[in-house]
Amino acid sequence: MAAGAAFDLLFTDVIVGGDMNGRELADAIVGQRPATKVLFTSGYSEDVIVHHGRLDPGVALINKPYRKSELAQKIREVLGA
């Protein structure tokens, strides 16, 4: 990340394969790039995700399935555009 291209938004699933989940990925990136905005996506409802401790209440989340127009609108909201 340190030598990579600049970016303003991390878009990640809450549940990802491997050793790290989406929240851990976001924490790692925001720890290095505090200005980075984060938008999560999931096939699970927000209530289920928050209840099981995957995300904190109030985070930016778009539930699957979503339309391209819905994703574009949510990205604009998160970036404050």
N, C-alpha and C positions, 0 to 999 in steps of 0.2 A: 504494500500500500504506500509506503513512504516515497518510493520512486515512481509510482504509477501516475496515471492521468487523474486530474482533478474531477471530482463529482460532487453533486449537491444532495443526492438522494440514494439511500439504500432501500431496495425493494426486495423483501425476503419472505419466504414462507415461515410460519411459526415453527413447524415441524420440518426439519431437514435431516438428511442422513448423515452419518458420521459421528464424530465425537462432540459436535457442537450443535445446539439448537438455534433457532432464529434470534431469540433474545440474547443469547450469549454472543452471537455474531455481531449483533447491533451494539452491544456493550463494548466489544473489542474495537469496533470501528469508531464509534463515537468517542471512546477513550483516546484514540489517536487523532481524530478529526472532529472536535466538539461541535463544529457548525453543521455537521451532516444531519440531515433530516432522515427519519426512518418511517417507512410504510410497510406494515406487515400484511400478509394475506393468509387465509386459512379456509379449509372446508368445514371447520368446526365453528360453532356459534361463539360470539364474543363472551357470553356468559360461561360457557364450558371452559374456554381458554383461561379466563381470569380466575374462575373457581379452582382450577387445577394448578394455578400458580405459574402458568406459562407466560402470561403478560400481566402488566399492571393495568388497573382501570384507566381509561382515558387515552390510551395509546392510539395511534393512527392505524386502523385496521380496515381492510376491505375483504368481505367474505366471498368465497367462491360459490358458485360461478358468478362472474361479473362480465359486463359488456365492456368493449373497448372505451366507449364514451364514459362509462362509470369510472373506469380506471383513470382516464385522463382527468376527469373532474376531481377525483380524490388526490391525484398527484398535484394538481393546481392548489387544492386546499392545503396540503401538507407543506408545499413550498411557499405558500403565502402569495401566490400569483393571482 
